[in-house]
Structure formats: C-alpha cells, structure tokens
Amino acid sequence: MQAVVWMGVNGPGMTSMSGSQFLDTNVLAYVFDSQSPQKSAIAQTILRAGGFVVSVQVLGELYVTLTRKLTSKVPDNVAAQVIQSLQVYPVVPITSTLISDAIQTSIVHQLSYWDSLIIEAAVTAGCTSLLTEDLTDGQTIKGVRITNPF
C-alpha cells in the first residue's frame, strides 16, 4: 500500500522554515497517483528527502484530492493519516494578512487567487523555491523560484 511511503519519511530535518522548499498539493498527490508512475516515483523521492514546508491550504487540498479526485481513491482514514503525518513539517496557516497579500499577488501577477495564496505562503515561510506543476517553471515571483519537478 502507498501509505507506507509516508511512514518512511524523514523527520522535519530543520528548526526554521527559511530556505526550504514549499510543496504544492500536486507534488504530494502524485505519491498516490497510480496513473502516473514516473511522477509518483519523483514525488516519493522529494517526500523522502524531507526539509519542506506546506500550508493549511495544501493539506486541505491534498485530503480532497486523495479521497475524491484520484482514479484509485485513498480511503478517508488513510488520507487522514497522511495529512496528520505531514504535520511534522512546518505548516503555514492562512491568516487575514496572507489573504490580503494573495489578492495583491493575484492582481499584480495575473494569477489565480489559489496559486497566489500558495506563493504567499511560501514567501511567509521564507522558502526560496516552490515545487509545483501549476505555474511557469523557472519563473521567480516575490523571490520564490517556481520549479516543476516533473
């Protein structure tokens, strides 16, 4: 079962968020995506390396993706364990300031609000890179370099 991957993850491996990689939902969801074995292998390698940051938004989106969107849905209780296990890493909360900043980023960079909220969470955490396939690879927004690991 894929859930074993989560149990073998290294611990947080850091005491501060600065300089870390921020992971978008799609990177974590690919661990469980049997329809994309190559992306799944890459995502598992990223997960095992540890030292990343996520946000409340990413955790919520991941739960929905695992239990509702994947072809091979993950049982609710397993998905809940996955979300719980990821909370050993720094998790950026959604605050009113983060929302305001995301709206501004959305306007200035012509991005969706949700992508802007991810970027602002990465900025808040002091991350230097954002791993995602949803934005332009190589682009830098607000000091955060976008990297598509796939």
Secondary structure by P-SEA (a helix, b strand, c coil): cccccccccccccccccccbbbbcaaaaaaaaccccaaaaaaaaaaaaaccccccaaaaaaaaaaacccccccccaaaaaaaaaaacccbbbbbcaaaaaaaaaaaaaacccaaaaaaaaaaaaaccccccccccccccccccbbbbccc
